[in-house]
Amino acid sequence: MLLNLSITDLAVVKGLNLDLHTGMSVLTGETGAGKSILLTALGLALGDRADSGYIRPECKRAEINLEFDLSDAPHAQQWLQANDLDDEQQCLIRRVINEDGRSKAYINNRSVTLQSLQELSEQLVEIHGQHAHLTLLHSDEQRRLLDVFAKNQALVDSLNSCYRQWHTAHQELHALLKASTDQTEREQLLRYQINELQQLDLANFNYAALLEEHTKLANLEQILTIGQAQVECLYENDQHSVNQMLQHSINSLTQLCRYAPELQELCSMLTEAQIQTEEAALQLRRFLKVQDTDPQRMAMLEGQMEMIQKLSRKHRVSPDALPTTVTHIALELHGITHSGERIAELTTHTEQLHLHYAELAKTLSESRQHSAKKLQQQISDIIKELGMAQGEFLIDIAAQAVNTPKLNGLDTVTFLVSANPGLPPKSLAKVASGGELSRISLAIQVSTAHDKSTPTMIFDEVDAGIGGGIAEIVGQKLRRLSHNRQVLCVTHLPQVAAQAHQHLYVSKSHSTDVTASTVRLLEESERIEEIARMLGGVKLTANTLAHAKEMLHSVAT
């Protein structure tokens, strides 16, 4: 149950802290007073998309907080526990919208994704908008409402899971069967490509090393010429080598060390440099000695390089990626050569899934047929109470002509109504007027609500197009719904408002250029005045006040 709604800087609401109670609560006020922004706040807190346009002018952010008591919401408790967000019997939801349009959501002070918030919200609150009767015209919505009444959700989930498995297997099977028509030609091509690539000795393929060796052999003459010159320069030239010049410097500085001992460290450094120079020259000499021009090796490398470049261009990959290309080709070839086995396996699998789907679809259809009789009778009884004395509500369930699996089963569910005796029933879109459609929608919502576990239900002007004595019956139906759940109703009808256990009044005030909406719980005397205003307009008379008082006192407890 929703215990508290707190709003800060959202649209026309500067600050609001509203406590809510069990039973039926109504929200009334003048048109444009801000009733809709409260429902907008609830929607945002429960996971609706947000943007910076919701923030009150000259404010940096908007914030909505909801507090729930979970003692009547076992499914919500289970969801919180499964997601490590539980906090005993309490649940706090917070949504913050920043001026850059981004928003953050929190459950029990822990940051969550919008998807998680929406999943939890489905277990806590159900909102019926003022245009709910329009969605009622869609076949999918009619099927969903019947399944809710029949408590078919677990069966629908199992059927849809089976459908998705069948669809995946069926698509793969279709692709394999289509590919099998030119399988022989493709197999020959793949085998040729593999044989061609295997000439590269892929087990020992190292393109970087091959490129390095080729580069070295191509430049070997320059390496030998320059290398030998450097050996001469470093060590072998007796008169002008680096080694001889270092030795001369060491000898001269050693003599000076007798007069300047601090030069000894410098002599040591030059001695070390002489040793390193000699070692470098010897290593260079050994390297040059083992180098040998090999025209045959060079020709072989050039042939390999040419083949690698040709194959890399052919397969449109880099030379280094050729081994991976062979692997991919081999996998495709394996798939083709074993496609017959896979086709047989998939054929059996899809047939089994199809049979299982057919069993589930039959069970689901039988459940719908059985529940449809009960639901159509309940709705027919209610619409008669709501002023359609001769109205009859029917649910037609037609099986799909072909037996191809699809989501949600093979049934097409259509809600039909006959508003007058002697006329054949037709679909809602063809026969129901706006007022009749609102009453039928309300009858369906009332009928299906008893089978839902959602602890809080919100009705946003679902009584539009209804008036007089019918409005009083609507109020009674909503009050009856609140016996085992919390009901919050936005209404303009005094007959509905009089049925509430609590009456909340929305008003709008103006301060300079800023507009603000406030909500407060009405006392008994204030409530009489508000019912009278709803009955008779701005000017309250003794008669309208007396009528309002009588309406409130006549409500059954």
Salt bridges, closest charged atoms under 4 A:
GLU30 OE2 - ARG533 NH1 3.35
GLU63 OE1 - ARG61 NH2 3.36
ASP100 OD2 - ARG102 NE 2.89
GLU126 OE2 - HIS128 NE2 2.81
GLU126 OE2 - LYS452 NZ 2.51
GLU141 OE2 - ARG144 NH2 2.79
ASP147 OD2 - ARG143 NH1 3.16
ASP147 OD2 - ARG368 NH2 2.90
GLU172 OE2 - ARG342 NE 2.89
GLU187 OE2 - ARG191 NH2 3.04
GLU196 OE1 - LYS314 NZ 2.78
GLU213 OE2 - ARG297 NE 2.68
GLU236 OE2 - ARG285 NH2 2.80
GLU279 OE2 - ARG286 NH2 3.64
GLU332 OE2 - ARG186 NE 2.79
GLU345 OE2 - ARG342 NH1 2.75
GLU359 OE1 - HIS356 ND1 3.97
GLU385 OE2 - LYS477 NZ 2.97
GLU392 OE2 - LYS384 NZ 2.87
ASP411 OD2 - ARG368 NH1 3.13
GLU461 OE2 - HIS492 NE2 3.42
GLU526 OE2 - ARG520 NH1 2.72
GLU530 OE2 - ARG533 NH2 2.65
